Amino acid sequence: MKTLKITAMVVLVCVMSAFTLIKTHAGYHVGDVAADFSLKNVNNKKVALADYKDAKGFIVIFTCNHCPYAKAYEDRIIALDKKYKKLGYPVIAINPNNPTIQPADSFDLMQERAKEKGFTFPYLFDEGQKIYPVYGATKTPHVYVLEKTKAGNVVKYIGAIDDNYSDETAVKTKYVENAVDALLKGQEVPVKTTKAIGCSIKA
C-alpha cells in the first residue's frame, strides 16, 4: 500500500512538472505582457525595448537570412518600419536560428544581409535561442505586435504579416498594418491571431 502511494505521488509530480514545462514554454497569447530583452544588433550594440522611450509599441518580427519566406517579406518589413516607426511602432527584427544548425544565419552573415538590403531597423541575434521560446515563435517570419502600457508591453497581435507571402501585389489583408492602425486609433485589433507561414525555427 505504501509503495502504491509513493508511486502515485511520483506520477503526480511528473504530471505537474510536465504541465508546468508546457505552460512555461507555450509562449505568449494576446493580452499577455511581453518581457523585455537585451540582444546584440548587427552594429554590435545591445538593443532592448526599454531603449525606445517614446515608442507607443513595437512590431517584433522573428525572421532570418536563409528562409525563402523571410526573404519574400524583407521589403515589406522595411516598408512597415518606415511607415510605423515615425508613428511610434518601430520594427524590431530578431534572428532566432542556431547558426551551428543553419550556417546561413550566422551573425556575420546577418550583418552582410542587413547591409545588402539596407535594413532600417535593428536586426538582433537571439544568441543561445533564449528569447524566441519565451515568445512562442515557431516560424520565420513570426510577428508579435506589442502595445506599450502602464502594465508593460501587452501582446495585441500574433501571426503573419499578411495573407500572401509569395505575391505582394495579391495581398488582400494586411494583418500587421490593420493591427497597428487600430491601436493608433485606440480601437480593438480586428484580427488578433493568424497562422504564421514560414520556415521552422532552427534550434
DOLOVEX-352420 format. One record per atom (N, C-alpha, C): residue in three letters; x, y, z. Coordinates in steps of 0.1 Angstrom, whole numbers, padded with zeros to 4 digits, always signed. Each point is the difference from the previous one (the first is absolute). Layout:
% DOLOVEX-352420
ALAXYZ ...
***
This chain:
% DOLOVEX-352420
MET+0008-0012+0000 MET-0008+0012+0000 MET+0009+0013+0000 LYS+0010-0001+0008 LYS+0009+0011+0001 LYS+0007+0003-0013 THR+0004-0011-0007 THR+0006+0000-0013 THR-0009+0007-0010 LEU-0013-0004+0000 LEU-0009+0006-0009 LEU-0002+0015+0002 LYS+0000+0004+0013 LYS-0001+0015+0003 LYS+0012+0007-0005 ILE+0012-0006+0002 ILE+0012+0007-0005 ILE+0000+0001-0015 THR-0004-0011-0007 THR-0001+0000-0014 THR-0009+0010-0006 ALA-0012+0001+0007 ALA-0010+0010-0004 ALA+0005+0014+0002 MET+0007+0003+0010 MET+0006+0013+0003 MET+0011+0003-0011 VAL+0008-0009-0004 VAL+0010+0002-0010 VAL-0006+0003-0013 VAL-0011-0007-0004 VAL-0007+0002-0012 VAL-0006+0014+0000 LEU-0006+0004+0011 LEU-0006+0013+0002 LEU+0010+0011-0002 VAL+0011-0001+0006 VAL+0011+0010-0001 VAL+0005+0001-0014 CYS+0001-0012-0007 CYS+0004+0000-0014 CYS-0010+0007-0009 VAL-0013-0002+0002 VAL-0010+0006-0008 VAL+0000+0015+0003 MET+0001+0004+0012 MET+0000+0014+0004 MET+0012+0007-0006 SER+0012-0006+0000 SER+0012+0005-0006 SER-0002+0002-0015 ALA-0006-0010-0006 ALA-0002+0000-0015 ALA-0009+0012-0003 PHE-0011+0001+0008 PHE-0009+0011-0003 PHE+0006+0014+0002 THR+0008+0001+0010 THR+0008+0013+0002 THR+0009+0003-0011 LEU+0007-0010-0005 LEU+0009+0001-0011 LEU-0007+0005-0013 ILE-0011-0007-0002 ILE-0008+0004-0012 ILE-0005+0014+0001 LYS-0005+0004+0012 LYS-0005+0013+0002 LYS+0011+0011-0001 THR+0011-0004+0005 THR+0012+0010+0000 THR+0004+0003-0014 HIS+0000-0011-0009 HIS+0005+0002-0013 HIS-0011+0001-0011 ALA-0012+0002+0004 ALA-0011+0001-0010 ALA+0001+0013-0007 GLY+0007+0010+0005 GLY+0001+0013-0006 GLY-0011+0009+0004 TYR+0000+0012-0006 TYR-0010+0010+0003 TYR-0013-0001-0007 HIS-0010+0004+0006 HIS-0013+0001-0006 HIS-0004+0015+0000 VAL-0010+0003-0009 VAL-0005+0014+0000 VAL-0005+0004+0014 GLY+0005+0012+0005 GLY-0004+0004+0013 GLY+0011-0002+0010 ASP+0010-0008-0003 ASP+0011-0002+0009 ASP+0010+0012-0001 VAL+0007+0002+0011 VAL+0011+0010+0001 VAL+0013-0006-0004 ALA+0006+0005-0011 ALA+0012-0006-0005 ALA+0012+0006+0008 ALA+0009-0009+0003 ALA+0013+0004+0007 ALA+0009+0007-0009 ASP+0008+0009+0005 ASP+0010+0006-0008 ASP+0012-0009-0002 PHE+0009+0004-0009 PHE+0012-0008-0003 PHE+0011+0010-0003 SER+0012-0005+0000 SER+0012+0008-0004 SER+0008-0009-0009 LEU+0000+0003-0013 LEU+0006-0009-0010 LEU+0010+0008-0009 LYS+0010-0006-0005 LYS+0010+0007-0008 LYS-0005+0003-0014 ASN+0001+0012-0004 ASN-0004+0005-0013 ASN+0011-0003-0010 VAL-0002+0002-0013 VAL+0010-0002-0010 VAL+0011+0010+0001 ASN-0003+0011+0007 ASN+0011+0010+0002 ASN+0008-0002+0013 ASN-0002-0012+0005 ASN+0007-0005+0012 ASN-0004+0007+0013 LYS-0011+0008+0000 LYS-0005+0006+0012 LYS-0012-0007+0005 LYS-0002-0001+0013 LYS-0012-0007+0005 LYS-0012+0009-0001 VAL-0012-0006-0003 VAL-0012+0007-0002 VAL-0011-0006+0010 ALA-0007+0008+0007 ALA-0011-0004+0008 ALA-0012+0008-0003 LEU-0012-0005+0003 LEU-0013+0008-0003 LEU+0000+0012+0009 ALA+0006-0001+0012 ALA+0001+0011+0009 ALA+0008+0012-0005 ASP+0008-0002-0011 ASP+0008+0011-0006 ASP-0009+0009-0007 TYR-0012-0004-0004 TYR-0009+0008-0008 TYR-0010+0007+0009 LYS+0005+0011+0006 LYS-0008+0007+0010 LYS-0013+0006-0006 ASP+0000+0005-0012 ASP-0011+0006-0006 ASP-0009-0009-0008 ALA+0003-0013-0001 ALA-0008-0009-0008 ALA-0014-0002+0007 LYS-0010-0002-0009 LYS-0013-0003+0005 LYS-0002-0016+0000 GLY+0009-0006-0007 GLY+0000-0015-0001 GLY+0010-0005-0009 PHE+0000-0012-0004 PHE+0010-0007-0008 PHE-0006-0010-0010 ILE+0007-0001-0011 ILE-0003-0011-0009 ILE+0012-0010+0000 VAL-0001-0010+0009 VAL+0011-0009+0002 VAL-0002-0012-0010 ILE+0011-0001-0009 ILE-0001-0011-0010 ILE+0012-0009+0001 PHE-0003-0013+0002 PHE+0010-0010+0000 PHE+0002-0004-0015 THR+0012+0002-0005 THR+0003-0002-0014 THR+0014-0005-0001 CYS+0005-0002-0012 CYS+0014-0005-0002 CYS+0005+0003-0014 ASN+0012-0005-0003 ASN+0006+0003-0013 ASN-0004-0010-0011 HIS+0000-0013+0004 HIS-0001-0011-0010 HIS-0014-0003-0005 CYS-0010+0001+0008 CYS-0013-0005-0003 CYS-0007+0008-0012 PRO-0005-0007-0010 PRO-0006+0007-0011 PRO-0012+0008+0003 TYR-0007-0005+0011 TYR-0012+0008+0004 TYR+0005+0013+0006 ALA+0010+0000+0009 ALA+0006+0012+0006 ALA+0005+0009-0011 LYS+0007-0005-0010 LYS+0005+0008-0011 LYS-0011+0007-0007 ALA-0011-0007-0003 ALA-0011+0005-0007 ALA-0006+0012+0007 TYR+0001+0000+0013 TYR-0006+0011+0009 TYR+0010+0011+0003 GLU+0012-0001-0004 GLU+0010+0011+0005 GLU-0004+0014-0004 ASP-0004+0002-0013 ASP-0004+0013-0004 ASP-0012+0005+0007 ARG-0009-0009+0003 ARG-0012+0004+0007 ARG+0003+0003+0014 ILE+0009-0007+0006 ILE+0004+0004+0014 ILE+0007+0013+0001 ILE+0008+0003-0010 ILE+0006+0014-0001 ILE-0010+0010-0002 ALA-0010-0003-0008 ALA-0011+0010-0002 ALA-0008+0002+0013 LEU-0003-0011+0007 LEU-0007+0001+0013 LEU+0008+0010+0010 ASP+0013-0002+0000 ASP+0008+0008+0009 ASP+0000+0015-0004 LYS+0001+0002-0013 LYS+0000+0014-0005 LYS-0013+0007+0003 LYS-0011-0008-0001 LYS-0013+0006+0002 LYS-0003+0002+0014 TYR+0003-0009+0009 TYR-0005+0000+0013 TYR+0010+0004+0011 LYS+0013+0001-0003 LYS+0010+0004+0009 LYS-0003+0015+0004 LYS-0003+0008-0009 LYS-0003+0014+0002 LYS-0013+0002+0008 LEU-0008-0010+0000 LEU-0013+0001+0007 LEU+0000-0007+0013 GLY+0012-0005+0004 GLY+0002-0006+0013 GLY+0001-0015+0001 TYR-0001-0006-0011 TYR+0001-0015+0000 TYR+0011-0005-0009 PRO+0013+0000+0005 PRO+0011-0004-0008 PRO+0000-0016-0001 VAL+0007-0004-0011 VAL+0002-0014-0002 VAL+0013-0004+0008 ILE-0001-0012+0007 ILE+0011-0006+0007 ILE+0001-0014-0006 ALA+0010-0002-0008 ALA+0002-0014-0006 ALA+0010-0008+0008 ILE-0004-0013+0002 ILE+0009-0009+0007 ILE+0002-0013-0007 ASN+0013-0004-0002 ASN+0003-0012-0006 ASN+0001-0011+0011 PRO-0010-0010+0000 PRO+0000-0010+0011 PRO+0008-0012-0003 ASN+0005-0001-0012 ASN+0006-0013-0005 ASN+0014-0003+0006 ASN+0003-0012+0002 ASN+0013-0005+0005 ASN+0010-0001-0012 PRO+0010+0008-0001 PRO+0009+0000-0012 PRO+0008-0013-0001 THR+0001-0008+0010 THR+0007-0013-0001 THR-0009-0010-0008 ILE-0013+0002+0001 ILE-0009-0008-0008 ILE-0003+0006-0014 GLN-0001+0013+0000 GLN-0002+0007-0013 GLN+0011+0011-0001 PRO+0012-0003-0006 PRO+0011+0009-0001 PRO-0004+0013-0007 ALA-0010+0000-0009 ALA-0003+0012-0008 ALA-0006+0011+0010 ASP-0003-0004+0012 ASP-0006+0009+0009 ASP+0010+0005+0011 SER+0013-0001-0003 SER+0010+0004+0009 SER+0000+0015+0002 PHE+0006+0005+0011 PHE-0001+0015+0003 PHE+0008+0008-0011 ASP+0011-0006-0005 ASP+0007+0007-0011 ASP-0008+0002-0012 LEU-0008-0011-0004 LEU-0008+0001-0012 LEU-0012+0008+0003 MET-0005+0001+0012 MET-0010+0010+0004 MET+0004+0014-0003 GLN+0012+0003+0004 GLN+0006+0013-0003 GLN+0000+0003-0015 GLU+0004-0010-0008 GLU+0001+0002-0014 GLU-0014+0002-0006 ARG-0009-0008+0005 ARG-0014+0001-0006 ARG-0006+0014+0003 ALA+0002+0004+0013 ALA-0006+0013+0004 ALA+0006+0011-0009 LYS+0013+0000-0003 LYS+0006+0010-0008 LYS-0005-0001-0014 GLU+0000-0012-0005 GLU-0004-0003-0014 GLU-0015+0005-0003 LYS-0009-0002+0009 LYS-0014+0004-0001 LYS-0003+0014+0005 GLY+0009+0006+0007 GLY-0002+0013+0005 GLY-0011+0000+0011 PHE+0002-0010+0010 PHE-0010+0000+0010 PHE+0000+0013+0008 THR-0012+0005+0003 THR-0002+0012+0007 THR-0003-0002+0015 PHE+0000-0013+0004 PHE-0004-0004+0013 PHE+0011-0008+0007 PRO+0000-0002+0013 PRO+0009-0009+0006 PRO-0002-0014-0004 TYR+0011-0007-0003 TYR-0001-0014-0003 TYR+0009-0008+0010 LEU-0007-0006+0010 LEU+0006-0005+0012 LEU+0002-0015-0001 PHE+0011-0004+0007 PHE+0003-0015+0000 PHE-0004-0006+0014 ASP-0009-0009-0001 ASP-0005-0007+0012 ASP+0011-0011+0004 GLU+0011+0005+0005 GLU+0011-0010+0003 GLU-0004-0009+0011 GLY+0002-0013-0003 GLY-0004-0010+0010 GLY-0015-0004-0001 GLN-0007+0006-0010 GLN-0014-0002-0002 GLN-0008+0000+0013 LYS+0001+0012+0007 LYS-0006+0001+0013 LYS-0013+0008-0001 ILE-0002+0009-0010 ILE-0011+0009+0000 ILE-0012-0006-0008 TYR+0003-0006-0011 TYR-0012-0005-0009 TYR-0009-0010+0008 PRO+0006-0009+0008 PRO-0010-0009+0007 PRO-0009+0007+0010 VAL+0005+0011+0006 VAL-0008+0008+0009 VAL-0012+0006-0007 TYR+0003+0005-0012 TYR-0011+0006-0008 TYR-0009-0011-0006 GLY+0006-0012-0003 GLY-0008-0011-0006 GLY+0001+0000-0015 ALA+0010+0007-0005 ALA+0001+0001-0015 ALA+0004-0014-0005 THR-0005-0004-0011 THR+0002-0013-0006 THR+0005+0001-0015 LYS-0002+0011-0006 LYS+0003+0002-0014 LYS+0008+0013-0003 THR+0006+0000-0011 THR+0006+0013-0005 THR-0006+0003-0014 PRO-0008+0011+0000 PRO-0002+0010+0010 PRO-0012-0003+0009 HIS+0001+0005+0013 HIS-0011-0001+0009 HIS-0001+0013+0008 VAL-0011+0006+0000 VAL-0002+0014+0004 VAL-0007+0001+0014 TYR+0004+0009+0008 TYR-0006+0004+0013 TYR-0001+0015+0000 VAL-0013+0005+0000 VAL-0002+0014+0001 VAL-0002+0003+0015 LEU+0008+0009+0006 LEU-0001+0003+0014 LEU-0005+0015+0001 GLU-0008+0002+0010 GLU-0004+0014+0004 GLU+0006+0003+0013 LYS+0006+0011+0001 LYS+0006+0005+0013 LYS-0011+0006+0009 THR-0001-0006+0012 THR-0010+0005+0009 THR+0007+0001+0014 LYS-0008+0005+0010 LYS+0005+0001+0013 LYS+0004-0013+0006 ALA-0007-0011-0005 ALA+0003-0013+0005 ALA+0011-0007-0007 GLY+0005+0006-0011 GLY+0011-0006-0007 GLY-0004-0001-0015 ASN+0008-0007-0008 ASN-0002-0002-0014 ASN-0010-0011-0002 VAL-0012+0004-0003 VAL-0011-0010-0001 VAL-0001-0006-0014 VAL-0001-0013-0002 VAL-0001-0006-0013 VAL-0014+0003-0005 LYS-0001+0005-0012 LYS-0013+0004-0006 LYS-0002-0008-0013 TYR+0010-0005-0006 TYR-0002-0008-0013 TYR+0012-0010-0001 ILE-0003-0012-0004 ILE+0010-0011-0003 ILE-0003-0007-0013 GLY+0010-0001-0009 GLY-0002-0008-0012 GLY+0008+0005-0012 ALA-0007+0000-0011 ALA+0006+0003-0013 ALA+0000+0015-0003 ILE+0008+0004-0009 ILE+0000+0014-0004 ILE-0012+0004-0008 ASP-0003-0009-0010 ASP-0012+0002-0008 ASP-0004-0014-0005 ASP-0010+0000-0010 ASP-0005-0013-0004 ASP+0005-0005-0013 ASN+0012+0005-0005 ASN+0006-0005-0012 ASN+0015+0002+0000 TYR+0008-0010+0004 TYR+0014+0002+0001 TYR+0007+0001-0014 SER-0006-0008-0009 SER+0007-0002-0013 SER-0003+0012-0010 ASP-0011+0007+0002 ASP-0003+0011-0010 ASP-0006+0012+0008 GLU+0009+0010+0002 GLU-0004+0012+0007 GLU-0012+0007-0007 THR+0000-0001-0013 THR-0011+0007-0008 THR-0014-0007+0002 ALA+0001-0012+0005 ALA-0013-0008+0001 ALA-0005+0000+0015 VAL+0007+0008+0008 VAL-0004+0000+0015 VAL-0014+0007+0001 LYS-0009-0007+0007 LYS-0013+0005+0003 LYS-0002+0006+0014 THR+0007-0006+0009 THR-0001+0004+0014 THR+0014+0002+0006 LYS+0003+0012+0005 LYS+0013+0004+0006 LYS-0002-0001+0015 TYR+0002-0012+0006 TYR-0003-0002+0014 TYR+0008+0010+0009 VAL+0013+0001-0002 VAL+0007+0009+0009 VAL-0003+0014-0002 GLU-0002+0005-0012 GLU-0004+0014-0002 GLU-0013+0003+0006 ASN-0010-0009-0002 ASN-0013+0001+0006 ASN+0000+0001+0015 ALA+0009-0008+0006 ALA+0001-0001+0015 ALA+0006+0013+0005 VAL+0011+0005-0006 VAL+0006+0012+0005 VAL-0009+0012-0003 ASP-0006+0001-0011 ASP-0010+0011-0003 ASP-0011+0001+0010 ALA-0005-0012+0004 ALA-0010+0000+0010 ALA+0005+0005+0014 LEU+0012-0004+0004 LEU+0006+0004+0012 LEU+0002+0015+0000 LEU+0005+0005-0011 LEU+0002+0015-0001 LEU-0013+0008+0002 LYS-0011-0006-0004 LYS-0013+0006+0001 LYS-0007-0003+0014 GLY+0007-0008+0008 GLY-0006-0003+0013 GLY-0011-0011-0002 GLN+0000-0007-0010 GLN-0010-0010-0003 GLN+0005-0014+0003 GLU-0010-0010+0000 GLU+0004-0014+0001 GLU+0006-0005-0013 VAL+0010-0008+0001 VAL+0006-0007-0011 VAL-0010-0009-0007 PRO-0003+0002-0013 PRO-0010-0008-0006 PRO+0002-0015-0001 VAL+0012-0004-0003 VAL+0004-0014-0001 VAL+0012-0001+0010 LYS-0002-0007+0010 LYS+0011-0001+0011 LYS+0010-0011-0002 THR-0004-0010-0007 THR+0010-0011-0002 THR-0002-0006-0014 THR+0011-0004-0006 THR-0001-0007-0013 THR+0011-0011+0000 LYS+0000-0008-0009 LYS+0011-0011-0001 LYS+0012+0006-0007 ALA+0011-0001+0007 ALA+0013+0005-0006 ALA+0004-0010-0010 ILE+0003+0005-0012 ILE+0005-0009-0011 ILE+0015+0003-0003 GLY+0008-0011+0001 GLY+0014+0002-0002 GLY+0008-0013+0003 CYS+0013+0002+0001 CYS+0009-0011+0003 CYS+0000-0003+0015 SER+0001-0012+0004 SER+0001-0003+0014 SER+0013+0006+0006 ILE+0000+0004+0012 ILE+0012+0005+0007 ILE+0010-0011+0002 LYS+0012+0003-0003 LYS+0011-0010+0001 LYS+0007+0002+0013 ALA-0003-0009+0010 ALA+0006+0001+0013 ALA+0007-0013+0004 
***
